[in-house]
């Protein structure tokens, strides 16, 4: 295969593919239907023209028949007055008119036959055009429905892909949110512990922070003691102040008792000396 033939084939294939993409079957069907209507209109116009010619021939025949009758009457009158020559001339003219009438009748018969043929063809073509129009509308409706279904399927496909992208975007947003929350919590812990300085000027007190931490632990111990008391496993819980006093009161009470024991022994000895000397 030569280079020119290959180029020609490639160009034709590309052009055919481009035209196939540009072609809309509905528009092609409408154009074909329009062409058929134009052809039907031409056939009808031809029928009308043939009918007009036939009618014109009929009028000519009618006119010649009238002239023939008048010539016949003129010949009779000429014979009645003894003018045989005029009667012969009238009859000669009448004979010529009859010959013309015969030719016109043949033409009239031909035109009438042609008119009948064109009328039959027009009726058949009309039936074909009507059938094509019905089929055309059916094909167009089917094509439109198929095109709509294709677009819907493509839309669903696009929505599925878009929803997949949306799911990935949501996952990334959730990951970033969790990361920001963790970072914010870590910064709050560092600020509370004093590892980071609060640039807003509201620097926390480390002593108060330690007291708050101890208070939180003491609250837990009180709650635990209360639960034990409810279960009968220990004494009733006391407040922080009450817990500090009982630890000191037994020591203070023990010291006076230790101091009161020698005094009581001395008094007992003094009471025993005036007696029996035991």
Secondary structure, 3 states (H helix, E strand, C coil): CCHHHHHHHHHHHHHHHHHHHHCCHHHHHHHHHHHHHHHHHHHHHHHHHHHHHHHHHHHHHHHHHHHHHHHHHHHHHHHHCCCHHHHHHHHHHHHHHHHHHHHHHHHHHHHHHHHHHHHHHHHHHHHHHHHHHHHHHHHHHHHHHHHHHHHHHHHHHHHHHHHHHHHHHHHHHHHHHHHHHHHHHHHHHHHHHCCCCCCCCCCCCHHHHHHHHHHHHHHHHHHHHHHHHHCCCCCCCCCHHHHHHHHHHHHHHHHHHHHHHHHHHHHHHHHHHCCCCC
